[in-house]
């Protein structure tokens, strides 16, 4: 009887070993998959240089040789790029002291002062960014928008419409 019991227990152990190896293999594959998903090696995380462009209504016109250019009131103000929560500063630059006065082909933005500034060292691969110019309101931007060339950003201004803003009624 003891030979029979030993034989059965030997068989039982042999059956359990492949099952244990299978469980260990699945666990190892799950650990590797989780690591890859967290690491995201397919996402480019190298720092990039952004072109932060904006058009402002308030500026001073240049004259003489610099006709058609303008000096934005935000000249020399900081441009700060934050993560999408707006809490962690990622990069910083300074606004230009010279811009381009936009012509009538820019529709709603005709007469505005357009400037484009470079901000270097922005870590890529973020889900989104918040951009703040001169301590003003933070605006959300995608990496794609930040990587767009100045020409692409200018072309976009030709099609964008400004929202209608009603003037307050002060006659009362």
Secondary structure, DSSP 8 states (H G I E B T S, - for coil): -HHHHHHHHHHHHHHHHHHHHHHHHHHHHHHHHHHHHHH-TTS--S-EEEEEEEEES-EEE--GGGTTEEEETTTT-EEEEEETTS-SEEEEEE--S-EEE--GGGGGGTT-EEEEEEEEEE-S--S-EEEEETT---EEE-HHHHHS-HHHHHHHHHH-------------
